[in-house]
Amino acid sequence: MTVDIDSRSGFCAGVIRAITKAEECLAKNSRLYSLGAIVHNDAELRRLEDKGMVVISDADLENMPDACDGQTRQHLLIRAHGAPPKTYETLHRKGLLIEDCTCPVVLKLQQDIRASWDEGEGKTQIIIFGKVGHAEVLGLLGQIDGKAPVIENLAALDAGVADGRIDLRKRTVIFSQTTKNPDEYAQVCGRLAERMSAAAGLSPEDFSKSGMLTVKNTICSQVATRHAKLAEFASDHDVIIFVAGKASSNGKVLCDLCRQHNPKTWHIESAEDIDQSWFRPSDKVGVCGATSTPKWLLEQVAQKILQLED
C-alpha cells in the first residue's frame, strides 16, 4: 500500500495569515480572544488554546465588561471569515484591541458588495450564493444591513423566486461566498439568467446584452484552482481519506467533490477515526483536506495509515 498527501491541501493563505497573527499575539500576551473558531479543526484549535487562545461567541462578546483603562484592555482576533460592521462597533465600545485577520479576498468582497449597493441606490438587487448562517456570509450581509437573499443551491434559488425574495424583473448583482464550489455557482448563475430572461421576454442573447444581471467572480482563486486539482487527485487513487472538521463548510464542499470522483472517500477529523477495513494491501491511498486542515495533521494521518501494515 502506498500513501500520498495532496500537496495543495492544507491551510489557505488567509488561514495561515490568521494563525500566524494569533501566534505572534500569544507570544506577547497570556490571552487572546477569538470571535468564533479561528479554524474549523478541533486539533488545531486545541493547539492554539494550549497557548492561551479563548474562543468566544457573539453572546459572550456582549457580556464582556467594557475596558476601564489601558491596563485592562484585552486583545480580540477577527478571523479570516471577517465580521459585520456592527461587530466592530461593539469591539470599539468595549475598548478591545482588535487583531483584524479578515482575509484580503473576503475584505475586497465586502467592499464590492457595499459599492454595488451604494451605486444602485437601493434599486439594485443583491443576491449572495453561500451557506446560510456562515460567518463569512453574515459579514457580507452586514455590509448592506441584511438586505440580500442568501441561496445555497438551485432549489433555494427557485424557492426565493416563488416566495418573492428574488425579483426576476429587477437589476441584479450576484456574489458568491469565497469558498463555494465554482461549478455550483455557475449552475446557479445560469439558472438565474434563464429565469430572468424568460421573465423579461428576451432571448438569452438579448438578455446578456441588457445589463440586467451582473455575475461577480468572487470565489477565491486558490479555492477555485483547488477544486479542479482535487478532482484529479481523487480519481487517481483507490481510496481517499479526507481530513477536515465536521463544522468546516469548505471541508464539506471539497469532501463531496472527492466523493463524486471516488466513491471510496472517507471523511475523518483525526487519525483516531481511521478504520483498517477501508484499505486493501495493494491500495493507492490519497490523503487530502480542507483549507482549514493543518499540514501536520495530514502527515499524522498518512503515517497512521502506513502503520496499519506493520
Secondary structure, DSSP 8 states (H G I E B T S, - for coil): -EEEE-TT-S--HHHHHHHHHHHHHHHH-S-EEEES-SSS-HHHHHHHHHHTEEEE-HHHHHHS----SGGG--EEEE-TT---HHHHHHHHHHT-EEEE---HHHHHHHHHHHHHHHHHTT-SEEEEES-TT-HHHHHHHHTTTT-S-EE-SHHHHHHHHHTTSS-TTS-EEEEE-TTS-HHHHHHHHHHHHHHHHHHHT--HHHHHHHT-EEE---S-HHHHHHHHHHHHHHHT-SEEEEE--TT-HHHHHHHHHHHHH-S-EEEESSGGG--GGG--TT-EEEEEE-TT--HHHHHHHHHHHHHTT-
